[in-house]
Amino acid sequence: MIGGFGSAVAEALMDNNILVPLKRFGVPDQLVDHATPDQSKADLGLTSSQISEQIRELFFSKQPSPVS
């Protein structure tokens, strides 16, 4: 995941002083076990249901803080 598309997006946002929450998804820069593509995605947390759950947990599970 080092130097991938998500890193480029994060860099572009930071270079333009756009500070927003960001979650990168991808395949780590290491040798992965041989498996079917579906098995590899599941092992890496990259199935559509796993990704949507991670997004829900990160961006939508927190209670909004009261404005003071």
Secondary structure, DSSP 8 states (H G I E B T S, - for coil): -TTSHHHHHHHHHHHTT-----------SS------HHHHHHHTT-SHHHHHHHHIIIIISS------
